[in-house]
Amino acid sequence: MKAIRVHAYGQPPRLDDVPEPQPTGPDDVIVRIGGAGLCRTDLHIIDGWFADVIPADLPLVLGHENAGWVHAVGPAVEHLAVGDPVICHPNLTCGVCRACRAGDDMRCARGPSLPGLTAAGGMAELFKTSARAVVKLPDGAEPAQVAALADAGLTAYHAVRKAVPALGPDSSAVVVGAGGLGHIGIQCLKAMTPALVIAVDTSDEALKLALHYGADHAVAADGQQAPQVRDLTGAGADAVFDFVGEDPTIGDSVAMLRPGGTYYLIGYGGTVTLPTIQLVLGEITVAGNLIGTNPDLADLVVLASRGKVTLHSAGYPLEAANDAIDDLRHGRIRGRAILIPG
């Protein structure tokens, strides 16, 4: 089968012919890929960001945002049938540790087991996963249209779900970065809370996308976004969701909060350096967010099936993976890029 593999960090991945995966374990599921999302984490993997933290055996098949149809199953899998449309959680968990039994999948005791990083991913024609990681889609669903829910959507949903108790009818929330994750975060906020939603971005096109997907206001990140947000909200936002997480957005995001507000950090790459007096006097909470749980993904699939969350995406054939990577690196993609096997 065809697969996109990293052979050396810092080098473009290659389209290779590789053996087809087989269901060798009782709970294995082989998925015929309908769509595999491309995100900045894939760029970080290609560039070797995780090489010292989470070592991988190269060559490595990329792809952690995977959806498709069941192709084959192990003998213990009884709730899935060949042909079922499915989406795959991006962490292969044990299912029996304390965290897994509590539904806190991202803290599985055996640590992260991430397709496209620690195991072969789904930028291929076939993908091997576990029954526990698979969430069924409604009959007739098009996997390519929802593949990025497996990470981008899941991460945005997870952060918003944590904020729901604090976002009542008179509340406000800011989404920093209205791109691949941010446009999903906006939709989750509108579907799950009555909060006023303000999008902040450097790109006019991204701000137009934000308004299209339900943001109440769009503010340019031109250095004056904090006072503009305070003008719109009165005292600052109850929650700021930073989907960028780089040095320029961190201080500005906290400056947009009201006293007692919460800064939800979702993107990564920068360093959080904030004056302690600002946090203490303002009673500001900083909350990190790591992907999401299996129940989160199942609930997000329900929102998507009801039309509450849709993905703005561009499709690329698997053979054009490096075109998609180049477009993502240079900011030419609005929403998400999806690789689709021929």
Number of C-alpha atoms within 10 A of each C-alpha: 11 18 28 29 25 23 16 14 16 14 11 18 21 16 19 16 12 13 10 14 17 16 17 12 12 13 16 21 28 23 30 24 28 28 32 33 31 27 24 14 17 18 17 15 20 24 16 18 15 14 15 8 8 14 11 17 12 14 16 23 27 27 29 29 30 36 33 30 23 23 20 20 25 17 13 11 16 10 7 17 13 14 14 17 26 28 30 29 31 27 27 23 24 18 17 11 15 13 16 18 12 10 16 17 26 20 18 21 15 10 13 17 17 18 26 24 25 18 19 26 26 31 32 31 22 24 27 23 26 23 21 18 22 24 20 19 22 14 10 8 16 17 22 24 20 30 31 31 30 27 25 25 31 30 24 29 28 22 23 24 15 12 21 15 9 15 20 13 10 10 17 26 30 30 28 29 26 32 25 25 29 28 33 28 33 28 25 25 27 19 15 16 22 16 23 22 26 26 30 27 23 15 17 14 12 24 24 14 21 29 18 11 21 18 26 15 16 23 20 16 19 11 11 11 19 22 15 16 25 16 11 15 20 12 14 26 31 26 29 28 29 27 24 23 21 16 14 12 20 20 15 17 25 26 20 25 27 21 19 17 22 23 24 24 23 22 22 17 10 13 11 15 9 11 9 10 9 13 16 12 10 14 14 19 17 14 14 13 17 16 22 27 23 24 15 20 26 17 14 22 24 15 17 18 15 10 10 17 24 19 22 19 19 16 17 20 14 23 18 14 22 16 13 24 20 14 14 19 13 9 10 10 19 18 23 24 25 28 29 22 20 12
